[in-house]
Amino acid sequence: MKQILFFSFFFFICFQFQSQKVYSVDYSSQADVKVYVVDYESQADLKVYKVDYSSQAGKNDGNWYFVDYSSQADKKIFFVDYSSQADLKIYFVDYKSQSGWKNSSKKQLMY
């Protein structure tokens, strides 16, 4: 019985932390991650594609779904004005196949 509970808990935790549902907060103090949108793909840590449905959200692979309420989000982000203020630099891409990490050392920010 304990093993079943352990594996159920483990599965639940893994499932929860792999989703990429994000919410854009109004203040930097509310954010889990401060994000700056760069002008060029070469400047980015992560290339992000905005998906249309929450079921399409990726497993920390750059496919983000923006939710309507902060309680639905796995990560709360704040868009900063300057790259020096950012924890993570992103570039929005046009196609899902283009999304992904360029700087894998920052990957833990979105877990």
Biopython code that builds the backbone (N, CA, C, O; Angstrom):
import numpy as np
from Bio.PDB.StructureBuilder import StructureBuilder

atoms = [
    (1, "MET", "N", (0.820, -1.200, 0.000)),
    (1, "MET", "CA", (0.000, 0.000, 0.000)),
    (1, "MET", "C", (0.863, 1.263, 0.000)),
    (1, "MET", "O", (0.557, 2.233, -0.693)),
    (2, "LYS", "N", (1.935, 1.242, 0.778)),
    (2, "LYS", "CA", (2.814, 2.417, 0.839)),
    (2, "LYS", "C", (3.460, 2.683, -0.511)),
    (2, "LYS", "O", (3.659, 3.833, -0.901)),
    (3, "GLN", "N", (3.788, 1.599, -1.225)),
    (3, "GLN", "CA", (4.412, 1.773, -2.537)),
    (3, "GLN", "C", (3.441, 2.426, -3.519)),
    (3, "GLN", "O", (3.830, 3.279, -4.317)),
    (4, "ILE", "N", (2.198, 2.023, -3.452)),
    (4, "ILE", "CA", (1.200, 2.613, -4.342)),
    (4, "ILE", "C", (1.048, 4.102, -4.050)),
    (4, "ILE", "O", (0.987, 4.917, -4.970)),
    (5, "LEU", "N", (0.987, 4.448, -2.787)),
    (5, "LEU", "CA", (0.883, 5.854, -2.412)),
    (5, "LEU", "C", (2.106, 6.639, -2.860)),
    (5, "LEU", "O", (1.985, 7.751, -3.373)),
    (6, "PHE", "N", (3.288, 6.057, -2.663)),
    (6, "PHE", "CA", (4.531, 6.719, -3.058)),
    (6, "PHE", "C", (4.548, 6.977, -4.559)),
    (6, "PHE", "O", (4.842, 8.093, -4.988)),
    (7, "PHE", "N", (4.236, 5.958, -5.368)),
    (7, "PHE", "CA", (4.262, 6.132, -6.819)),
    (7, "PHE", "C", (3.175, 7.083, -7.300)),
    (7, "PHE", "O", (3.387, 7.832, -8.254)),
    (8, "SER", "N", (2.024, 7.061, -6.657)),
    (8, "SER", "CA", (0.962, 8.007, -7.004)),
    (8, "SER", "C", (1.411, 9.436, -6.721)),
    (8, "SER", "O", (1.218, 10.331, -7.544)),
    (9, "PHE", "N", (2.011, 9.640, -5.554)),
    (9, "PHE", "CA", (2.513, 10.956, -5.185)),
    (9, "PHE", "C", (3.612, 11.392, -6.151)),
    (9, "PHE", "O", (3.611, 12.535, -6.609)),
    (10, "PHE", "N", (4.543, 10.502, -6.463)),
    (10, "PHE", "CA", (5.651, 10.806, -7.370)),
    (10, "PHE", "C", (5.121, 11.190, -8.751)),
    (10, "PHE", "O", (5.576, 12.170, -9.341)),
    (11, "PHE", "N", (4.164, 10.421, -9.266)),
    (11, "PHE", "CA", (3.573, 10.715, -10.570)),
    (11, "PHE", "C", (2.899, 12.080, -10.556)),
    (11, "PHE", "O", (3.063, 12.861, -11.493)),
    (12, "PHE", "N", (2.143, 12.374, -9.507)),
    (12, "PHE", "CA", (1.455, 13.649, -9.379)),
    (12, "PHE", "C", (2.439, 14.807, -9.381)),
    (12, "PHE", "O", (2.225, 15.799, -10.077)),
    (13, "ILE", "N", (3.507, 14.694, -8.618)),
    (13, "ILE", "CA", (4.516, 15.753, -8.544)),
    (13, "ILE", "C", (5.190, 15.955, -9.899)),
    (13, "ILE", "O", (5.356, 17.091, -10.343)),
    (14, "CYS", "N", (5.572, 14.887, -10.543)),
    (14, "CYS", "CA", (6.232, 14.993, -11.848)),
    (14, "CYS", "C", (5.310, 15.643, -12.867)),
    (14, "CYS", "O", (5.744, 16.483, -13.656)),
    (15, "PHE", "N", (4.039, 15.256, -12.852)),
    (15, "PHE", "CA", (3.077, 15.813, -13.793)),
    (15, "PHE", "C", (2.893, 17.302, -13.553)),
    (15, "PHE", "O", (2.843, 18.082, -14.504)),
    (16, "GLN", "N", (2.794, 17.699, -12.305)),
    (16, "GLN", "CA", (2.574, 19.097, -11.957)),
    (16, "GLN", "C", (3.734, 19.986, -12.388)),
    (16, "GLN", "O", (3.499, 21.083, -12.895)),
    (17, "PHE", "N", (4.950, 19.558, -12.208)),
    (17, "PHE", "CA", (6.094, 20.427, -12.450)),
    (17, "PHE", "C", (6.539, 20.468, -13.902)),
    (17, "PHE", "O", (7.424, 21.251, -14.247)),
    (18, "GLN", "N", (5.953, 19.651, -14.754)),
    (18, "GLN", "CA", (6.387, 19.652, -16.135)),
    (18, "GLN", "C", (5.520, 20.530, -17.021)),
    (18, "GLN", "O", (5.878, 20.802, -18.167)),
    (19, "SER", "N", (4.426, 20.958, -16.521)),
    (19, "SER", "CA", (3.533, 21.775, -17.305)),
    (19, "SER", "C", (4.069, 23.207, -17.390)),
    (19, "SER", "O", (4.747, 23.678, -16.477)),
    (20, "GLN", "N", (3.765, 23.876, -18.468)),
    (20, "GLN", "CA", (4.245, 25.233, -18.665)),
    (20, "GLN", "C", (3.081, 26.206, -18.824)),
    (20, "GLN", "O", (2.948, 26.877, -19.848)),
    (21, "LYS", "N", (2.254, 26.267, -17.804)),
    (21, "LYS", "CA", (1.175, 27.238, -17.788)),
    (21, "LYS", "C", (1.684, 28.445, -17.013)),
    (21, "LYS", "O", (2.080, 28.333, -15.853)),
    (22, "VAL", "N", (1.667, 29.585, -17.662)),
    (22, "VAL", "CA", (2.246, 30.782, -17.054)),
    (22, "VAL", "C", (1.202, 31.880, -16.931)),
    (22, "VAL", "O", (0.219, 31.928, -17.671)),
    (23, "TYR", "N", (1.452, 32.755, -15.970)),
    (23, "TYR", "CA", (0.593, 33.909, -15.737)),
    (23, "TYR", "C", (1.492, 35.126, -15.598)),
    (23, "TYR", "O", (2.491, 35.091, -14.880)),
    (24, "SER", "N", (1.139, 36.184, -16.276)),
    (24, "SER", "CA", (1.915, 37.418, -16.222)),
    (24, "SER", "C", (1.376, 38.298, -15.099)),
    (24, "SER", "O", (0.242, 38.774, -15.164)),
    (25, "VAL", "N", (2.188, 38.510, -14.075)),
    (25, "VAL", "CA", (1.767, 39.302, -12.912)),
    (25, "VAL", "C", (2.055, 40.782, -13.139)),
    (25, "VAL", "O", (2.784, 41.156, -14.058)),
    (26, "ASP", "N", (1.465, 41.617, -12.280)),
    (26, "ASP", "CA", (1.591, 43.067, -12.422)),
    (26, "ASP", "C", (2.819, 43.653, -11.728)),
    (26, "ASP", "O", (3.291, 44.732, -12.086)),
    (27, "TYR", "N", (3.325, 42.934, -10.736)),
    (27, "TYR", "CA", (4.449, 43.453, -9.958)),
    (27, "TYR", "C", (5.555, 42.419, -9.865)),
    (27, "TYR", "O", (5.290, 41.221, -9.763)),
    (28, "SER", "N", (6.772, 42.876, -9.899)),
    (28, "SER", "CA", (7.931, 41.988, -9.868)),
    (28, "SER", "C", (7.990, 41.151, -8.592)),
    (28, "SER", "O", (8.481, 40.022, -8.612)),
    (29, "SER", "N", (7.495, 41.696, -7.489)),
    (29, "SER", "CA", (7.525, 40.968, -6.215)),
    (29, "SER", "C", (6.594, 39.756, -6.214)),
    (29, "SER", "O", (6.746, 38.867, -5.376)),
    (30, "GLN", "N", (5.642, 39.706, -7.129)),
    (30, "GLN", "CA", (4.701, 38.588, -7.223)),
    (30, "GLN", "C", (5.227, 37.451, -8.097)),
    (30, "GLN", "O", (4.642, 36.368, -8.130)),
    (31, "ALA", "N", (6.315, 37.696, -8.794)),
    (31, "ALA", "CA", (6.784, 36.758, -9.818)),
    (31, "ALA", "C", (7.712, 35.682, -9.270)),
    (31, "ALA", "O", (8.471, 35.893, -8.324)),
    (32, "ASP", "N", (7.618, 34.522, -9.907)),
    (32, "ASP", "CA", (8.587, 33.457, -9.671)),
    (32, "ASP", "C", (9.834, 33.693, -10.517)),
    (32, "ASP", "O", (10.956, 33.403, -10.101)),
    (33, "VAL", "N", (9.607, 34.229, -11.717)),
    (33, "VAL", "CA", (10.696, 34.454, -12.671)),
    (33, "VAL", "C", (10.493, 35.803, -13.349)),
    (33, "VAL", "O", (9.389, 36.135, -13.780)),
    (34, "LYS", "N", (11.571, 36.575, -13.437)),
    (34, "LYS", "CA", (11.542, 37.848, -14.161)),
    (34, "LYS", "C", (12.054, 37.587, -15.581)),
    (34, "LYS", "O", (13.119, 37.001, -15.773)),
    (35, "VAL", "N", (11.286, 38.028, -16.556)),
    (35, "VAL", "CA", (11.532, 37.687, -17.955)),
    (35, "VAL", "C", (11.733, 38.949, -18.779)),
    (35, "VAL", "O", (11.053, 39.956, -18.584)),
    (36, "TYR", "N", (12.682, 38.870, -19.701)),
    (36, "TYR", "CA", (12.907, 39.963, -20.650)),
    (36, "TYR", "C", (12.779, 39.386, -22.055)),
    (36, "TYR", "O", (13.343, 38.334, -22.353)),
    (37, "VAL", "N", (12.044, 40.070, -22.909)),
    (37, "VAL", "CA", (11.876, 39.641, -24.289)),
    (37, "VAL", "C", (12.947, 40.320, -25.138)),
    (37, "VAL", "O", (12.980, 41.546, -25.250)),
    (38, "VAL", "N", (13.813, 39.518, -25.727)),
    (38, "VAL", "CA", (14.921, 40.050, -26.530)),
    (38, "VAL", "C", (14.474, 40.279, -27.973)),
    (38, "VAL", "O", (13.444, 39.765, -28.410)),
    (39, "ASP", "N", (15.264, 41.054, -28.695)),
    (39, "ASP", "CA", (14.940, 41.389, -30.080)),
    (39, "ASP", "C", (15.405, 40.324, -31.072)),
    (39, "ASP", "O", (14.843, 40.184, -32.158)),
    (40, "TYR", "N", (16.430, 39.583, -30.685)),
    (40, "TYR", "CA", (17.012, 38.614, -31.596)),
    (40, "TYR", "C", (17.110, 37.239, -30.932)),
    (40, "TYR", "O", (17.402, 37.127, -29.742)),
    (41, "GLU", "N", (16.864, 36.216, -31.715)),
    (41, "GLU", "CA", (16.893, 34.840, -31.238)),
    (41, "GLU", "C", (18.229, 34.477, -30.599)),
    (41, "GLU", "O", (18.275, 33.717, -29.631)),
    (42, "SER", "N", (19.304, 35.016, -31.136)),
    (42, "SER", "CA", (20.638, 34.690, -30.632)),
    (42, "SER", "C", (20.887, 35.207, -29.215)),
    (42, "SER", "O", (21.810, 34.740, -28.547)),
    (43, "GLN", "N", (20.086, 36.155, -28.750)),
    (43, "GLN", "CA", (20.241, 36.721, -27.406)),
    (43, "GLN", "C", (19.452, 35.957, -26.349)),
    (43, "GLN", "O", (19.606, 36.226, -25.157)),
    (44, "ALA", "N", (18.622, 35.024, -26.753)),
    (44, "ALA", "CA", (17.682, 34.369, -25.853)),
    (44, "ALA", "C", (18.278, 33.172, -25.120)),
    (44, "ALA", "O", (19.159, 32.477, -25.626)),
    (45, "ASP", "N", (17.763, 32.958, -23.906)),
    (45, "ASP", "CA", (18.030, 31.723, -23.176)),
    (45, "ASP", "C", (17.021, 30.655, -23.584)),
    (45, "ASP", "O", (17.327, 29.463, -23.619)),
    (46, "LEU", "N", (15.811, 31.115, -23.891)),
    (46, "LEU", "CA", (14.712, 30.217, -24.236)),
    (46, "LEU", "C", (13.901, 30.806, -25.378)),
    (46, "LEU", "O", (13.541, 31.983, -25.365)),
    (47, "LYS", "N", (13.618, 29.958, -26.371)),
    (47, "LYS", "CA", (12.729, 30.354, -27.459)),
    (47, "LYS", "C", (11.333, 29.833, -27.106)),
    (47, "LYS", "O", (11.146, 28.638, -26.879)),
    (48, "VAL", "N", (10.361, 30.743, -27.063)),
    (48, "VAL", "CA", (9.021, 30.426, -26.575)),
    (48, "VAL", "C", (8.004, 30.487, -27.705)),
    (48, "VAL", "O", (8.003, 31.399, -28.531)),
    (49, "TYR", "N", (7.137, 29.473, -27.706)),
    (49, "TYR", "CA", (5.993, 29.466, -28.605)),
    (49, "TYR", "C", (4.734, 29.492, -27.752)),
    (49, "TYR", "O", (4.589, 28.683, -26.836)),
    (50, "LYS", "N", (3.819, 30.416, -28.047)),
    (50, "LYS", "CA", (2.566, 30.519, -27.300)),
    (50, "LYS", "C", (1.543, 29.578, -27.929)),
    (50, "LYS", "O", (1.127, 29.765, -29.072)),
    (51, "VAL", "N", (1.144, 28.557, -27.157)),
    (51, "VAL", "CA", (0.155, 27.591, -27.651)),
    (51, "VAL", "C", (-1.253, 28.114, -27.384)),
    (51, "VAL", "O", (-1.453, 29.007, -26.561)),
    (52, "ASP", "N", (-2.221, 27.541, -28.092)),
    (52, "ASP", "CA", (-3.606, 28.009, -28.008)),
    (52, "ASP", "C", (-4.413, 27.347, -26.901)),
    (52, "ASP", "O", (-5.396, 27.910, -26.419)),
    (53, "TYR", "N", (-3.999, 26.154, -26.501)),
    (53, "TYR", "CA", (-4.764, 25.396, -25.505)),
    (53, "TYR", "C", (-3.842, 24.886, -24.400)),
    (53, "TYR", "O", (-2.674, 24.585, -24.648)),
    (54, "SER", "N", (-4.367, 24.792, -23.191)),
    (54, "SER", "CA", (-3.552, 24.347, -22.059)),
    (54, "SER", "C", (-3.037, 22.928, -22.250)),
    (54, "SER", "O", (-1.968, 22.584, -21.746)),
    (55, "SER", "N", (-3.786, 22.107, -22.970)),
    (55, "SER", "CA", (-3.354, 20.727, -23.211)),
    (55, "SER", "C", (-2.118, 20.657, -24.112)),
    (55, "SER", "O", (-1.449, 19.625, -24.164)),
    (56, "GLN", "N", (-1.815, 21.738, -24.815)),
    (56, "GLN", "CA", (-0.647, 21.789, -25.690)),
    (56, "GLN", "C", (0.596, 22.309, -24.980)),
    (56, "GLN", "O", (1.682, 22.327, -25.559)),
    (57, "ALA", "N", (0.441, 22.731, -23.735)),
    (57, "ALA", "CA", (1.579, 23.275, -22.989)),
    (57, "ALA", "C", (2.651, 22.214, -22.863)),
    (57, "ALA", "O", (2.355, 21.040, -22.641)),
    (58, "GLY", "N", (3.889, 22.630, -23.007)),
    (58, "GLY", "CA", (5.000, 21.692, -23.040)),
    (58, "GLY", "C", (5.509, 21.272, -21.683)),
    (58, "GLY", "O", (4.979, 21.670, -20.645)),
    (59, "LYS", "N", (6.532, 20.473, -21.711)),
    (59, "LYS", "CA", (7.197, 19.966, -20.511)),
    (59, "LYS", "C", (8.543, 20.668, -20.380)),
    (59, "LYS", "O", (9.597, 20.060, -20.569)),
    (60, "ASN", "N", (8.491, 21.927, -20.061)),
    (60, "ASN", "CA", (9.681, 22.767, -19.942)),
    (60, "ASN", "C", (10.480, 22.782, -21.243)),
    (60, "ASN", "O", (11.708, 22.696, -21.241)),
    (61, "ASP", "N", (9.754, 22.891, -22.343)),
    (61, "ASP", "CA", (10.392, 22.905, -23.653)),
    (61, "ASP", "C", (10.117, 24.190, -24.436)),
    (61, "ASP", "O", (10.426, 24.275, -25.624)),
    (62, "GLY", "N", (9.538, 25.182, -23.769)),
    (62, "GLY", "CA", (9.304, 26.463, -24.422)),
    (62, "GLY", "C", (7.914, 26.642, -24.992)),
    (62, "GLY", "O", (7.624, 27.682, -25.583)),
    (63, "ASN", "N", (7.051, 25.660, -24.831)),
    (63, "ASN", "CA", (5.668, 25.793, -25.286)),
    (63, "ASN", "C", (4.830, 26.252, -24.103)),
    (63, "ASN", "O", (4.522, 25.470, -23.204)),
    (64, "TRP", "N", (4.464, 27.527, -24.114)),
    (64, "TRP", "CA", (3.777, 28.158, -22.989)),
    (64, "TRP", "C", (2.315, 28.397, -23.302)),
    (64, "TRP", "O", (1.931, 28.719, -24.426)),
    (65, "TYR", "N", (1.518, 28.226, -22.265)),
    (65, "TYR", "CA", (0.108, 28.597, -22.333)),
    (65, "TYR", "C", (-0.130, 29.654, -21.268)),
    (65, "TYR", "O", (0.144, 29.420, -20.091)),
    (66, "PHE", "N", (-0.635, 30.813, -21.668)),
    (66, "PHE", "CA", (-0.903, 31.899, -20.727)),
    (66, "PHE", "C", (-2.313, 31.738, -20.167)),
    (66, "PHE", "O", (-3.298, 31.797, -20.903)),
    (67, "VAL", "N", (-2.394, 31.535, -18.859)),
    (67, "VAL", "CA", (-3.678, 31.329, -18.195)),
    (67, "VAL", "C", (-4.285, 32.666, -17.782)),
    (67, "VAL", "O", (-3.611, 33.696, -17.756)),
    (68, "ASP", "N", (-5.564, 32.619, -17.461)),
    (68, "ASP", "CA", (-6.299, 33.843, -17.109)),
    (68, "ASP", "C", (-6.181, 34.229, -15.641)),
    (68, "ASP", "O", (-6.357, 35.394, -15.285)),
    (69, "TYR", "N", (-5.884, 33.254, -14.794)),
    (69, "TYR", "CA", (-5.827, 33.503, -13.352)),
    (69, "TYR", "C", (-4.526, 32.950, -12.775)),
    (69, "TYR", "O", (-4.042, 31.901, -13.202)),
    (70, "SER", "N", (-3.971, 33.658, -11.808)),
    (70, "SER", "CA", (-2.690, 33.240, -11.226)),
    (70, "SER", "C", (-2.778, 31.879, -10.548)),
    (70, "SER", "O", (-1.786, 31.152, -10.490)),
    (71, "SER", "N", (-3.946, 31.530, -10.037)),
    (71, "SER", "CA", (-4.113, 30.242, -9.361)),
    (71, "SER", "C", (-3.999, 29.055, -10.327)),
    (71, "SER", "O", (-3.757, 27.928, -9.895)),
    (72, "GLN", "N", (-4.171, 29.301, -11.610)),
    (72, "GLN", "CA", (-4.064, 28.243, -12.617)),
    (72, "GLN", "C", (-2.634, 28.038, -13.099)),
    (72, "GLN", "O", (-2.340, 27.051, -13.773)),
    (73, "ALA", "N", (-1.752, 28.957, -12.758)),
    (73, "ALA", "CA", (-0.396, 28.954, -13.320)),
    (73, "ALA", "C", (0.556, 28.060, -12.546)),
    (73, "ALA", "O", (0.450, 27.892, -11.331)),
    (74, "ASP", "N", (1.490, 27.494, -13.298)),
    (74, "ASP", "CA", (2.602, 26.765, -12.693)),
    (74, "ASP", "C", (3.738, 27.723, -12.361)),
    (74, "ASP", "O", (4.475, 27.528, -11.395)),
    (75, "LYS", "N", (3.863, 28.755, -13.176)),
    (75, "LYS", "CA", (4.869, 29.788, -12.944)),
    (75, "LYS", "C", (4.259, 31.157, -13.178)),
    (75, "LYS", "O", (3.515, 31.370, -14.135)),
    (76, "LYS", "N", (4.587, 32.072, -12.292)),
    (76, "LYS", "CA", (4.167, 33.460, -12.450)),
    (76, "LYS", "C", (5.375, 34.234, -12.943)),
    (76, "LYS", "O", (6.452, 34.173, -12.351)),
    (77, "ILE", "N", (5.184, 34.961, -14.032)),
    (77, "ILE", "CA", (6.296, 35.700, -14.615)),
    (77, "ILE", "C", (5.989, 37.190, -14.615)),
    (77, "ILE", "O", (4.834, 37.615, -14.615)),
    (78, "PHE", "N", (7.065, 37.964, -14.616)),
    (78, "PHE", "CA", (6.955, 39.413, -14.714)),
    (78, "PHE", "C", (7.874, 39.854, -15.835)),
    (78, "PHE", "O", (9.053, 39.501, -15.855)),
    (79, "PHE", "N", (7.337, 40.630, -16.771)),
    (79, "PHE", "CA", (8.130, 41.134, -17.881)),
    (79, "PHE", "C", (8.840, 42.420, -17.450)),
    (79, "PHE", "O", (8.190, 43.417, -17.133)),
    (80, "VAL", "N", (10.163, 42.392, -17.440)),
    (80, "VAL", "CA", (10.963, 43.544, -17.021)),
    (80, "VAL", "C", (11.306, 44.411, -18.226)),
    (80, "VAL", "O", (11.172, 43.989, -19.375)),
    (81, "ASP", "N", (11.750, 45.626, -17.941)),
    (81, "ASP", "CA", (12.058, 46.595, -18.992)),
    (81, "ASP", "C", (13.487, 46.501, -19.511)),
    (81, "ASP", "O", (13.776, 46.929, -20.628)),
    (82, "TYR", "N", (14.371, 45.945, -18.705)),
    (82, "TYR", "CA", (15.791, 45.895, -19.075)),
    (82, "TYR", "C", (16.335, 44.481, -18.899)),
    (82, "TYR", "O", (15.965, 43.782, -17.956)),
    (83, "SER", "N", (17.199, 44.069, -19.792)),
    (83, "SER", "CA", (17.738, 42.706, -19.752)),
    (83, "SER", "C", (18.534, 42.438, -18.475)),
    (83, "SER", "O", (18.608, 41.298, -18.015)),
    (84, "SER", "N", (19.122, 43.472, -17.912)),
    (84, "SER", "CA", (19.907, 43.299, -16.678)),
    (84, "SER", "C", (19.035, 42.946, -15.479)),
    (84, "SER", "O", (19.540, 42.439, -14.477)),
    (85, "GLN", "N", (17.752, 43.202, -15.566)),
    (85, "GLN", "CA", (16.825, 42.888, -14.475)),
    (85, "GLN", "C", (16.276, 41.459, -14.564)),
    (85, "GLN", "O", (15.633, 40.980, -13.630)),
    (86, "ALA", "N", (16.525, 40.795, -15.662)),
    (86, "ALA", "CA", (15.868, 39.517, -15.955)),
    (86, "ALA", "C", (16.618, 38.318, -15.387)),
    (86, "ALA", "O", (17.847, 38.283, -15.329)),
    (87, "ASP", "N", (15.810, 37.328, -14.968)),
    (87, "ASP", "CA", (16.343, 36.015, -14.644)),
    (87, "ASP", "C", (16.465, 35.182, -15.914)),
    (87, "ASP", "O", (17.347, 34.333, -16.040)),
    (88, "LEU", "N", (15.554, 35.446, -16.853)),
    (88, "LEU", "CA", (15.454, 34.645, -18.072)),
    (88, "LEU", "C", (15.171, 35.552, -19.256)),
    (88, "LEU", "O", (14.303, 36.422, -19.190)),
    (89, "LYS", "N", (15.908, 35.345, -20.342)),
    (89, "LYS", "CA", (15.688, 36.100, -21.575)),
    (89, "LYS", "C", (15.007, 35.173, -22.578)),
    (89, "LYS", "O", (15.475, 34.068, -22.850)),
    (90, "ILE", "N", (13.888, 35.655, -23.119)),
    (90, "ILE", "CA", (13.134, 34.825, -24.054)),
    (90, "ILE", "C", (12.968, 35.523, -25.398)),
    (90, "ILE", "O", (13.083, 36.743, -25.517)),
    (91, "TYR", "N", (12.696, 34.704, -26.392)),
    (91, "TYR", "CA", (12.389, 35.194, -27.733)),
    (91, "TYR", "C", (11.160, 34.430, -28.207)),
    (91, "TYR", "O", (11.153, 33.199, -28.181)),
    (92, "PHE", "N", (10.117, 35.142, -28.641)),
    (92, "PHE", "CA", (8.912, 34.488, -29.123)),
    (92, "PHE", "C", (9.098, 34.057, -30.579)),
    (92, "PHE", "O", (9.464, 34.865, -31.433)),
    (93, "VAL", "N", (8.846, 32.793, -30.849)),
    (93, "VAL", "CA", (8.990, 32.240, -32.196)),
    (93, "VAL", "C", (7.622, 32.040, -32.832)),
    (93, "VAL", "O", (6.599, 32.051, -32.148)),
    (94, "ASP", "N", (7.617, 31.860, -34.138)),
    (94, "ASP", "CA", (6.375, 31.740, -34.896)),
    (94, "ASP", "C", (5.856, 30.309, -35.009)),
    (94, "ASP", "O", (4.673, 30.092, -35.270)),
    (95, "TYR", "N", (6.735, 29.347, -34.815)),
    (95, "TYR", "CA", (6.357, 27.953, -34.989)),
    (95, "TYR", "C", (6.757, 27.117, -33.779)),
    (95, "TYR", "O", (7.798, 27.347, -33.165)),
    (96, "LYS", "N", (5.914, 26.145, -33.451)),
    (96, "LYS", "CA", (6.151, 25.284, -32.291)),
    (96, "LYS", "C", (7.482, 24.533, -32.406)),
    (96, "LYS", "O", (8.166, 24.317, -31.406)),
    (97, "SER", "N", (7.836, 24.147, -33.609)),
    (97, "SER", "CA", (9.075, 23.385, -33.823)),
    (97, "SER", "C", (10.329, 24.205, -33.533)),
    (97, "SER", "O", (11.410, 23.637, -33.380)),
    (98, "GLN", "N", (10.206, 25.520, -33.457)),
    (98, "GLN", "CA", (11.354, 26.390, -33.191)),
    (98, "GLN", "C", (11.603, 26.591, -31.702)),
    (98, "GLN", "O", (12.665, 27.078, -31.314)),
    (99, "SER", "N", (10.645, 26.225, -30.869)),
    (99, "SER", "CA", (10.771, 26.486, -29.431)),
    (99, "SER", "C", (11.812, 25.578, -28.793)),
    (99, "SER", "O", (12.102, 24.493, -29.296)),
    (100, "GLY", "N", (12.369, 26.040, -27.677)),
    (100, "GLY", "CA", (13.329, 25.223, -26.939)),
    (100, "GLY", "C", (14.398, 26.054, -26.252)),
    (100, "GLY", "O", (14.510, 27.265, -26.446)),
    (101, "TRP", "N", (15.175, 25.356, -25.445)),
    (101, "TRP", "CA", (16.223, 26.012, -24.663)),
    (101, "TRP", "C", (17.478, 26.215, -25.475)),
    (101, "TRP", "O", (17.915, 25.321, -26.199)),
    (102, "LYS", "N", (18.059, 27.401, -25.352)),
    (102, "LYS", "CA", (19.368, 27.690, -25.930)),
    (102, "LYS", "C", (20.424, 27.684, -24.833)),
    (102, "LYS", "O", (21.592, 27.390, -25.089)),
    (103, "ASN", "N", (20.010, 28.009, -23.607)),
    (103, "ASN", "CA", (20.911, 28.035, -22.460)),
    (103, "ASN", "C", (20.322, 27.110, -21.396)),
    (103, "ASN", "O", (19.520, 27.537, -20.566)),
    (104, "SER", "N", (20.724, 25.856, -21.428)),
    (104, "SER", "CA", (20.118, 24.857, -20.551)),
    (104, "SER", "C", (20.461, 25.072, -19.063)),
    (104, "SER", "O", (19.836, 24.460, -18.197)),
    (105, "SER", "N", (21.431, 25.920, -18.766)),
    (105, "SER", "CA", (21.759, 26.182, -17.365)),
    (105, "SER", "C", (20.642, 26.972, -16.664)),
    (105, "SER", "O", (20.609, 27.033, -15.435)),
    (106, "LYS", "N", (19.738, 27.569, -17.429)),
    (106, "LYS", "CA", (18.620, 28.333, -16.861)),
    (106, "LYS", "C", (17.347, 27.490, -16.755)),
    (106, "LYS", "O", (16.316, 27.979, -16.293)),
    (107, "LYS", "N", (17.417, 26.252, -17.173)),
    (107, "LYS", "CA", (16.243, 25.382, -17.241)),
    (107, "LYS", "C", (15.522, 25.245, -15.895)),
    (107, "LYS", "O", (14.295, 25.155, -15.851)),
    (108, "GLN", "N", (16.281, 25.231, -14.814)),
    (108, "GLN", "CA", (15.682, 25.038, -13.494)),
    (108, "GLN", "C", (14.744, 26.180, -13.096)),
    (108, "GLN", "O", (13.920, 26.011, -12.197)),
    (109, "LEU", "N", (14.855, 27.326, -13.743)),
    (109, "LEU", "CA", (13.970, 28.454, -13.438)),
    (109, "LEU", "C", (12.508, 28.147, -13.735)),
    (109, "LEU", "O", (11.610, 28.689, -13.089)),
    (110, "MET", "N", (12.272, 27.283, -14.707)),
    (110, "MET", "CA", (10.903, 27.002, -15.113)),
    (110, "MET", "C", (10.366, 25.676, -14.573)),
    (110, "MET", "O", (9.273, 25.256, -14.952)),
    (111, "TYR", "N", (11.113, 25.016, -13.699)),
    (111, "TYR", "CA", (10.594, 23.792, -13.066)),
    (111, "TYR", "C", (9.789, 24.145, -11.855)),
    (111, "TYR", "O", (9.265, 23.258, -11.182)),
]
sb = StructureBuilder()
sb.init_structure("model")
sb.init_model(0)
sb.init_chain("A")
sb.init_seg("    ")
for serial, (resi, resn, name, xyz) in enumerate(atoms, 1):
    if name == "N":
        sb.init_residue(resn, " ", resi, " ")
    sb.init_atom(name, np.array(xyz, "f"), 0.0, 1.0, " ", f" {name:<3s}", serial, name[0])
structure = sb.get_structure()
